[in-house]
Structures are given as C-alpha cells and as structure tokens.
C-alpha cells in the first residue's frame, strides 16, 4: 500500500483556527504566553492555530476565550458552534480507509475547483468503467481495496451534481484519452461521460482538452488541484499528488504560482466548445 497521506485540517477546523489566532493576536499574547498561562504545551497551542486540534473540546475552547478576553456571549456561542460543526463526521469519514487524505472534505466545502491532470482523467470526471480499470491494475491494492476505492471515488463525484454543485474547471490531456483506444469498453464510456458532463446545463463544470499537438507545453508536470472557498478570509489551497503521497500548499505565493500555471494551461488548451467537438471526433475513431 502507498504511504498514508498526512492529515490536513478541514475547512471548519481552519476557520476555527483562524478565529482563535486572531483573538490571541488581538489580546497581544504570544503562543508561549498562552501555553504558560494555561499550563499547556506550546505544541498544543500550535496545533490549535493550524487546525490540527484533534482532541479539541469545549472546556479547552472556553479556557482560550477567557484567556483572550472574548466575553461577548454571541461571539463565544458562534465559536463553540463552529467547533461542534467542525467535529461532525462528513460523508467522507465512511471512506477514510479509501481516501487517506482530506481532499474530498475540501472539495465538499469549496466554492470553486481548478484541476490539471497530466496523465489520467481527473478523478472527479472518471467514468465507472475507467475507475474500475484503473484500480484493478494497481499493484498496490488488493481486490477488496480496489473495490472500496471505486465506491469512494464514485461517491466523491457527487460534488459536481448536487443541488448546489461545485464550480469546477478541468484541463484534460488528450493523451490520457488516447491511452485508452485499445480498451474500447473503457474508452467509449469515458469519452461519452466527459461529453455529458461538459454539455450538461445542470452542473457548473467546464472541460478543456489539451490537444496532442500542443507538444511540450509549460504545464506538463505533477497533477494539481486549486481550491477556493466561500469565505474570502479562508485561504485557498493547492493539492498536488505523487504515487506515494499528496501535499497541501497554502502560502499565497505558491497558490499564485499554480494559478498562473492553470491560466496558462487554459490558454493553450482548446476552448470548451472545441473540446466537446474533439471528444465527439474521438468517438468516431
């Protein structure tokens, strides 16, 4: 099995962390001072402010609010409710063994997503046949694990078709599709699925195909996903993935770099209408 990816705080935990960090700064206290006053380790305070407060409870939260001088009842109740909500398991918790990362939780709470995948069809756009073939051929998975991952990925895709669908833009490499031409039982359903998703007025999905003729374009490299959130104060993140592990990037400079890469990919890829036309042409091969 691949190494399990490091835990990343979900949106609710990040929001609570940001609020508590702001309260500490408003109180003009350092993390060392907070740790000393509450007889906590500095590591615990650091985990609180990075959203990795895995054993957080209302008693500790109230102690922090007292220390920071947050006395407004409405503010305190709002933060307590934020903690309660952040601790509630999402649908993805049922598939923790299959996902191994917080990406589905971020997708579920994001407002916009931008995805580039150099060698595969992006996970959110994979057809059931494609997912099954991909998992079946993984040397890292048992048959049971492969089936579990298939179920989890198909459940994850509902973020694109729910009542308030995620706004998502994908750049799909034509090369990833051409790789399937000798597997007609996978190729045709996958291309048809991309066409359906791209033409469906009920979702908010935009698909652009990077044609083979683009050659060695500037974006070729590891896959990445940029996620933006409804709360403009909630920092955007980038998720990049390799075989062994995934990495989350939150620094503004790093996120900006990936935004520039994605913008460049969109410039070099076919327009959405041209992309659908190319996909339909592929079905005629």
The 8 nearest C-alpha neighbors of each residue, nearest first, counted from 0:
[[1, 139, 140, 2, 3, 138, 141, 243],
 [2, 0, 243, 3, 139, 242, 244, 4],
 [3, 1, 243, 4, 244, 0, 242, 99],
 [2, 4, 99, 1, 5, 244, 100, 243],
 [3, 5, 244, 100, 99, 245, 2, 6],
 [6, 4, 7, 3, 100, 245, 244, 246],
 [5, 7, 100, 4, 8, 101, 51, 99],
 [6, 8, 101, 5, 9, 100, 51, 247],
 [9, 7, 50, 51, 12, 13, 6, 10],
 [8, 10, 12, 11, 13, 105, 104, 7],
 [9, 11, 13, 12, 14, 105, 8, 108],
 [12, 10, 85, 14, 13, 9, 15, 81],
 [11, 13, 50, 15, 14, 9, 10, 85],
 [12, 14, 50, 16, 10, 11, 15, 17],
 [15, 13, 11, 17, 16, 12, 10, 18],
 [14, 16, 12, 18, 17, 13, 19, 11],
 [17, 15, 48, 13, 50, 19, 14, 18],
 [16, 18, 20, 14, 15, 19, 13, 21],
 [19, 17, 15, 21, 16, 20, 22, 14],
 [20, 18, 22, 16, 21, 17, 23, 15],
 [19, 21, 17, 23, 22, 18, 48, 16],
 [22, 20, 24, 18, 19, 23, 25, 17],
 [23, 21, 19, 25, 20, 24, 67, 18],
 [24, 22, 26, 20, 25, 21, 28, 67],
 [23, 25, 27, 21, 26, 22, 28, 20],
 [26, 24, 22, 27, 23, 21, 67, 28],
 [25, 27, 23, 24, 67, 28, 22, 68],
 [28, 26, 24, 25, 23, 29, 67, 22],
 [27, 29, 26, 23, 24, 32, 30, 33],
 [30, 28, 32, 31, 33, 27, 23, 24],
 [29, 31, 33, 32, 34, 44, 41, 28],
 [32, 30, 34, 29, 33, 41, 35, 28],
 [31, 33, 35, 29, 30, 34, 28, 36],
 [34, 32, 30, 36, 35, 31, 37, 29],
 [33, 35, 39, 31, 41, 37, 32, 38],
 [34, 36, 38, 32, 33, 37, 31, 39],
 [37, 35, 33, 34, 38, 32, 39, 66],
 [36, 38, 34, 39, 35, 33, 62, 63],
 [39, 37, 35, 34, 36, 40, 33, 41],
 [40, 38, 34, 37, 41, 35, 43, 44],
 [39, 41, 42, 43, 34, 38, 44, 35],
 [40, 42, 44, 34, 43, 31, 45, 39],
 [43, 41, 45, 40, 44, 46, 39, 47],
 [42, 44, 46, 40, 45, 41, 47, 39],
 [45, 43, 47, 41, 46, 42, 30, 48],
 [44, 46, 42, 48, 43, 47, 41, 49],
 [47, 45, 51, 43, 49, 52, 44, 48],
 [46, 48, 52, 44, 45, 50, 49, 16],
 [49, 47, 16, 45, 46, 50, 20, 44],
 [50, 48, 46, 51, 47, 16, 45, 13],
 [49, 51, 12, 13, 16, 8, 47, 52],
 [52, 50, 46, 49, 53, 8, 47, 7],
 [51, 53, 47, 46, 55, 50, 54, 43],
 [52, 54, 51, 55, 50, 46, 47, 86],
 [55, 53, 52, 56, 51, 86, 59, 47],
 [54, 56, 52, 53, 59, 57, 60, 47],
 [57, 55, 58, 59, 60, 54, 82, 61],
 [56, 58, 60, 59, 61, 79, 55, 82],
 [59, 57, 61, 60, 56, 62, 55, 63],
 [60, 58, 62, 57, 61, 56, 63, 55],
 [59, 61, 57, 63, 62, 58, 64, 56],
 [60, 62, 64, 58, 63, 59, 57, 65],
 [63, 61, 59, 65, 60, 64, 66, 58],
 [62, 64, 66, 60, 61, 65, 67, 59],
 [63, 65, 61, 67, 69, 66, 62, 68],
 [66, 64, 68, 62, 63, 67, 69, 61],
 [67, 65, 63, 64, 68, 62, 33, 69],
 [68, 66, 64, 26, 65, 69, 23, 22],
 [67, 69, 65, 66, 70, 64, 26, 22],
 [70, 68, 64, 67, 71, 65, 75, 22],
 [71, 69, 68, 72, 75, 65, 64, 74],
 [70, 72, 74, 73, 69, 75, 76, 68],
 [73, 71, 75, 74, 76, 70, 69, 77],
 [74, 72, 76, 75, 71, 77, 78, 70],
 [75, 73, 77, 71, 72, 76, 78, 69],
 [74, 76, 72, 78, 77, 73, 79, 71],
 [75, 77, 79, 73, 78, 74, 80, 72],
 [78, 76, 74, 80, 75, 79, 73, 81],
 [79, 77, 81, 75, 80, 76, 82, 74],
 [78, 80, 76, 82, 81, 77, 75, 83],
 [81, 79, 83, 77, 82, 78, 76, 84],
 [80, 82, 78, 84, 79, 83, 85, 77],
 [81, 83, 85, 79, 80, 84, 86, 78],
 [84, 82, 80, 86, 81, 85, 79, 87],
 [83, 85, 81, 87, 86, 82, 80, 11],
 [86, 84, 11, 82, 83, 12, 87, 81],
 [87, 85, 83, 84, 82, 88, 12, 11],
 [86, 88, 84, 85, 89, 83, 82, 92],
 [89, 87, 92, 86, 90, 91, 85, 93],
 [88, 90, 91, 92, 87, 104, 93, 86],
 [89, 91, 92, 93, 88, 94, 104, 154],
 [92, 90, 93, 94, 89, 95, 103, 104],
 [93, 91, 95, 94, 90, 89, 88, 96],
 [92, 94, 91, 95, 90, 89, 96, 88],
 [95, 93, 97, 92, 91, 96, 151, 98],
 [96, 94, 92, 98, 97, 99, 93, 91],
 [95, 97, 94, 98, 99, 93, 147, 92],
 [98, 96, 148, 94, 95, 99, 147, 151],
 [99, 97, 95, 100, 96, 94, 148, 151],
 [98, 100, 95, 3, 4, 96, 97, 101],
 [101, 99, 98, 102, 4, 6, 5, 7],
 [100, 102, 104, 103, 7, 105, 9, 6],
 [101, 103, 105, 104, 100, 106, 238, 98],
 [104, 102, 106, 105, 101, 107, 155, 91],
 [105, 103, 107, 101, 102, 106, 9, 108],
 [104, 106, 102, 108, 107, 103, 109, 9],
 [107, 105, 103, 109, 104, 108, 102, 158],
 [106, 108, 104, 105, 109, 103, 158, 165],
 [107, 109, 105, 106, 104, 110, 10, 228],
 [110, 108, 228, 106, 227, 111, 107, 105],
 [109, 111, 228, 229, 227, 165, 166, 108],
 [112, 110, 166, 227, 109, 167, 226, 165],
 [111, 113, 167, 226, 225, 166, 168, 114],
 [112, 114, 168, 225, 224, 167, 169, 226],
 [115, 113, 224, 169, 223, 170, 168, 112],
 [116, 114, 170, 223, 222, 169, 224, 117],
 [115, 117, 222, 121, 118, 119, 171, 114],
 [118, 116, 172, 222, 119, 219, 115, 220],
 [117, 119, 175, 116, 172, 120, 174, 222],
 [120, 118, 175, 116, 121, 117, 172, 176],
 [119, 121, 125, 175, 122, 171, 124, 116],
 [122, 120, 124, 123, 116, 119, 125, 171],
 [121, 123, 125, 124, 120, 152, 156, 130],
 [122, 124, 156, 121, 125, 155, 152, 159],
 [125, 123, 122, 121, 126, 120, 193, 156],
 [126, 124, 122, 123, 129, 120, 130, 121],
 [125, 127, 129, 189, 128, 130, 192, 124],
 [128, 126, 130, 129, 131, 125, 153, 149],
 [129, 127, 131, 126, 185, 130, 132, 188],
 [128, 130, 126, 132, 127, 131, 185, 125],
 [131, 129, 133, 127, 128, 132, 149, 134],
 [130, 132, 128, 134, 129, 133, 135, 127],
 [133, 131, 135, 129, 130, 134, 128, 136],
 [134, 132, 130, 131, 136, 135, 129, 137],
 [133, 135, 145, 137, 131, 136, 132, 130],
 [136, 134, 132, 133, 137, 131, 145, 142],
 [135, 137, 134, 133, 132, 138, 140, 131],
 [136, 138, 134, 139, 135, 140, 133, 145],
 [139, 137, 140, 136, 141, 135, 0, 134],
 [138, 140, 0, 137, 1, 141, 136, 134],
 [141, 139, 144, 138, 145, 137, 0, 142],
 [140, 142, 144, 143, 145, 139, 138, 137],
 [143, 141, 145, 144, 146, 140, 135, 134],
 [142, 144, 146, 141, 145, 147, 140, 148],
 [145, 143, 147, 141, 146, 142, 140, 148],
 [144, 146, 142, 134, 148, 147, 143, 140],
 [147, 145, 149, 143, 144, 148, 142, 150],
 [146, 148, 144, 150, 145, 149, 151, 143],
 [149, 147, 151, 97, 145, 150, 146, 152],
 [150, 148, 146, 152, 147, 151, 130, 145],
 [151, 149, 147, 153, 148, 152, 154, 146],
 [152, 150, 148, 154, 149, 153, 94, 155],
 [153, 151, 155, 149, 154, 150, 148, 156],
 [152, 154, 156, 150, 155, 151, 149, 127],
 [155, 153, 151, 152, 156, 157, 150, 158],
 [154, 156, 152, 153, 157, 151, 158, 103],
 [157, 155, 123, 153, 158, 154, 159, 152],
 [158, 156, 160, 159, 155, 154, 161, 153],
 [157, 159, 156, 161, 160, 164, 165, 107],
 [160, 158, 164, 157, 165, 156, 161, 202],
 [161, 159, 157, 164, 158, 202, 162, 201],
 [160, 162, 164, 163, 158, 157, 159, 165],
 [163, 161, 164, 160, 202, 158, 159, 201],
 [164, 162, 161, 165, 160, 158, 159, 202],
 [165, 163, 159, 161, 160, 162, 158, 202],
 [164, 166, 159, 110, 167, 111, 158, 203],
 [167, 165, 111, 203, 204, 112, 110, 164],
 [166, 168, 112, 204, 111, 113, 165, 205],
 [169, 167, 205, 113, 204, 206, 112, 114],
 [170, 168, 114, 206, 113, 115, 171, 207],
 [169, 171, 207, 115, 208, 206, 114, 209],
 [172, 170, 208, 209, 169, 207, 116, 120],
 [171, 173, 209, 174, 175, 208, 117, 210],
 [172, 174, 210, 176, 175, 209, 211, 208],
 [173, 175, 177, 172, 176, 178, 211, 118],
 [176, 174, 119, 118, 173, 172, 178, 177],
 [177, 175, 178, 173, 174, 179, 186, 172],
 [176, 178, 174, 179, 180, 175, 173, 186],
 [177, 179, 176, 175, 180, 174, 181, 182],
 [180, 178, 186, 182, 177, 176, 181, 185],
 [181, 179, 182, 177, 178, 186, 183, 176],
 [182, 180, 179, 183, 178, 186, 177, 184],
 [181, 183, 179, 180, 185, 184, 186, 178],
 [184, 182, 186, 185, 187, 181, 180, 179],
 [183, 185, 182, 186, 187, 188, 128, 181],
 [186, 184, 183, 128, 182, 129, 188, 187],
 [187, 185, 183, 179, 189, 188, 182, 180],
 [186, 188, 190, 189, 183, 185, 191, 184],
 [189, 187, 191, 190, 185, 186, 192, 126],
 [188, 190, 192, 126, 186, 187, 191, 185],
 [191, 189, 193, 187, 192, 188, 186, 194],
 [192, 190, 188, 194, 189, 193, 187, 195],
 [191, 193, 195, 189, 190, 194, 188, 196],
 [194, 192, 190, 196, 195, 191, 197, 189],
 [195, 193, 191, 197, 192, 196, 275, 198],
 [194, 196, 192, 198, 193, 197, 199, 191],
 [195, 197, 193, 199, 194, 198, 192, 204],
 [196, 198, 194, 195, 199, 206, 205, 193],
 [199, 197, 195, 196, 194, 200, 275, 193],
 [200, 198, 196, 201, 197, 195, 202, 204],
 [201, 199, 202, 198, 203, 197, 196, 204],
 [202, 200, 199, 203, 160, 164, 198, 162],
 [201, 203, 200, 204, 160, 199, 164, 159],
 [204, 202, 166, 167, 164, 165, 205, 201],
 [203, 205, 167, 202, 168, 166, 197, 206],
 [204, 206, 168, 197, 169, 167, 271, 203],
 [207, 205, 169, 271, 197, 168, 170, 204],
 [206, 208, 170, 271, 274, 269, 270, 268],
 [207, 209, 171, 274, 269, 268, 172, 170],
 [208, 210, 268, 172, 173, 171, 269, 170],
 [211, 209, 173, 212, 213, 208, 172, 268],
 [210, 212, 213, 173, 214, 174, 209, 172],
 [211, 213, 214, 210, 209, 215, 173, 216],
 [212, 214, 211, 210, 216, 215, 209, 267],
 [215, 213, 212, 216, 211, 210, 217, 209],
 [216, 214, 213, 217, 219, 218, 212, 211],
 [215, 217, 214, 218, 219, 213, 267, 264],
 [216, 218, 219, 215, 264, 263, 260, 220],
 [217, 219, 216, 260, 220, 264, 263, 261],
 [220, 218, 217, 216, 117, 215, 221, 222],
 [219, 221, 218, 222, 117, 116, 217, 223],
 [222, 220, 223, 240, 117, 239, 241, 219],
 [223, 221, 116, 115, 239, 117, 240, 220],
 [224, 222, 239, 238, 115, 114, 221, 116],
 [223, 225, 114, 238, 237, 113, 226, 115],
 [226, 224, 237, 113, 112, 236, 114, 238],
 [227, 225, 112, 236, 235, 111, 109, 237],
 [228, 226, 235, 111, 109, 110, 112, 225],
 [227, 229, 109, 110, 230, 233, 235, 231],
 [230, 228, 110, 231, 109, 227, 233, 108],
 [229, 231, 233, 232, 228, 234, 227, 110],
 [230, 232, 233, 229, 228, 234, 227, 235],
 [233, 231, 230, 234, 228, 14, 229, 17],
 [234, 232, 230, 231, 228, 235, 14, 13],
 [235, 233, 232, 236, 249, 231, 227, 228],
 [236, 234, 227, 226, 233, 249, 228, 237],
 [235, 237, 249, 226, 248, 225, 234, 254],
 [238, 236, 225, 248, 224, 247, 254, 226],
 [237, 239, 247, 224, 223, 246, 248, 225],
 [240, 238, 223, 246, 245, 222, 237, 224],
 [239, 241, 245, 244, 222, 246, 238, 223],
 [240, 242, 244, 243, 245, 221, 239, 222],
 [243, 241, 244, 240, 1, 245, 2, 139],
 [244, 242, 1, 241, 2, 245, 3, 4],
 [245, 243, 4, 241, 242, 240, 2, 246],
 [244, 246, 240, 239, 4, 241, 238, 247],
 [245, 247, 239, 238, 240, 248, 244, 4],
 [246, 248, 238, 237, 239, 249, 236, 245],
 [247, 249, 237, 236, 250, 238, 246, 253],
 [248, 250, 236, 251, 254, 235, 247, 237],
 [251, 249, 253, 252, 248, 254, 236, 234],
 [250, 252, 254, 253, 255, 249, 235, 234],
 [251, 253, 255, 250, 254, 256, 249, 257],
 [254, 252, 256, 250, 255, 251, 257, 248],
 [253, 255, 251, 257, 256, 252, 237, 258],
 [256, 254, 258, 252, 253, 257, 251, 259],
 [257, 255, 253, 259, 254, 258, 252, 260],
 [256, 258, 260, 254, 259, 255, 261, 253],
 [259, 257, 255, 261, 260, 256, 262, 254],
 [258, 260, 262, 256, 257, 261, 263, 255],
 [261, 259, 257, 263, 258, 262, 218, 264],
 [260, 262, 264, 258, 263, 259, 257, 265],
 [263, 261, 259, 265, 264, 260, 258, 266],
 [262, 264, 266, 260, 261, 265, 259, 267],
 [263, 265, 261, 267, 266, 262, 268, 218],
 [266, 264, 262, 268, 263, 267, 261, 170],
 [267, 265, 263, 264, 268, 262, 269, 270],
 [266, 268, 264, 265, 263, 269, 209, 213],
 [269, 267, 209, 265, 208, 266, 264, 207],
 [268, 270, 274, 208, 273, 207, 209, 271],
 [269, 271, 273, 272, 207, 274, 268, 208],
 [272, 270, 274, 207, 273, 206, 275, 269],
 [273, 271, 275, 274, 270, 276, 269, 207],
 [274, 272, 276, 270, 271, 275, 269, 277],
 [273, 275, 271, 277, 208, 272, 276, 269],
 [274, 276, 278, 272, 277, 273, 194, 279],
 [275, 277, 273, 279, 274, 278, 280, 272],
 [278, 276, 280, 274, 279, 275, 273, 281],
 [279, 277, 281, 275, 280, 276, 274, 190],
 [278, 280, 276, 282, 281, 277, 275, 283],
 [279, 281, 277, 283, 282, 278, 276, 284],
 [280, 282, 278, 283, 279, 284, 277, 190],
 [283, 281, 279, 280, 284, 187, 278, 190],
 [282, 284, 280, 281, 279, 278, 187, 277],
 [283, 281, 282, 280, 180, 279, 187, 278]]
